[in-house]
Amino acid sequence: MNPFDILKNLKNVQSKMAEMQAKLDTVIVTGTAGGGMASVTLNGKMEMLSLEISPDIFKEDDRVMLQDLVRAAYNDAQAKLKEQLRTEFSSVTGGMNIPGMDFPPGMFGA
């Protein structure tokens, strides 16, 4: 393989990575738990944008269940976000698997 081709490809990947980082604010996923009793919406930087809790939960006055539902909804949203970003990242690298790099450094902030 020609080393100059590798460098050209690397510059292309770096350019696309910068585009991906700019796109992170537009990626939005929602995770749910408890049959929709709790939902969490995250952006591409894994920042929580919203949390919705069904009023039915408060009728039961079960704080532990509420905590479990919020945690499960967040984890569901995070898993969906990771999968979406993995797909996007794979298209940037042309399907090339880079060992130890599921996502680019700094993709999720500091």
Backbone hydrogen bonds, N-H to C=O, Kabsch-Sander energy under -0.5 kcal/mol:
donor,donor_aa,acceptor,acceptor_aa,energy
5,D,2,N,-0.6
6,I,2,N,-1.6
7,L,3,P,-2.1
8,K,4,F,-2.3
9,N,5,D,-2.4
10,L,6,I,-2.4
11,K,7,L,-2.3
12,N,8,K,-2.0
13,V,9,N,-2.5
14,Q,10,L,-2.6
15,S,11,K,-2.2
16,K,12,N,-2.3
17,M,13,V,-2.4
18,A,14,Q,-1.9
19,E,15,S,-1.7
20,M,16,K,-2.3
21,Q,17,M,-2.3
22,A,18,A,-1.8
23,K,19,E,-1.6
24,L,20,M,-0.9
24,L,21,Q,-0.7
25,D,22,A,-0.6
26,T,23,K,-1.8
27,V,23,K,-0.8
27,V,24,L,-0.7
28,I,26,T,-0.5
29,V,42,L,-2.2
31,G,40,V,-3.1
33,A,38,A,-2.1
37,M,33,A,-0.8
37,M,34,G,-0.6
38,A,33,A,-1.8
39,S,52,E,-2.4
40,V,31,G,-2.6
41,T,50,S,-2.4
42,L,29,V,-2.5
43,N,47,E,-1.9
44,G,24,L,-1.8
44,G,27,V,-1.0
46,M,43,N,-2.1
49,L,41,T,-3.6
49,L,47,E,-0.5
50,S,41,T,-1.4
52,E,39,S,-2.7
54,S,37,M,-3.1
57,I,54,S,-1.5
58,F,54,S,-0.5
58,F,55,P,-0.7
59,K,55,P,-0.8
60,E,56,D,-0.8
60,E,57,I,-0.7
61,D,57,I,-0.7
62,D,57,I,-0.8
63,R,61,D,-0.7
66,L,62,D,-1.9
67,Q,63,R,-2.4
68,D,64,V,-2.3
69,L,65,M,-2.6
70,V,66,L,-2.5
71,R,67,Q,-2.3
72,A,68,D,-2.5
73,A,69,L,-2.7
74,Y,70,V,-2.5
75,N,71,R,-2.5
76,D,72,A,-2.2
77,A,73,A,-2.4
78,Q,74,Y,-2.8
79,A,75,N,-2.3
80,K,76,D,-2.1
81,L,77,A,-2.5
82,K,78,Q,-2.7
83,E,79,A,-2.1
84,Q,80,K,-2.4
85,L,81,L,-2.9
86,R,82,K,-2.5
87,T,83,E,-2.1
88,E,84,Q,-2.3
89,F,85,L,-3.3
90,S,86,R,-2.2
91,S,87,T,-1.5
92,V,88,E,-1.4
93,T,89,F,-2.0
95,G,90,S,-3.0
96,M,93,T,-1.2
98,I,96,M,-0.7
101,M,98,I,-2.0
107,M,104,P,-2.0
109,G,106,G,-1.7
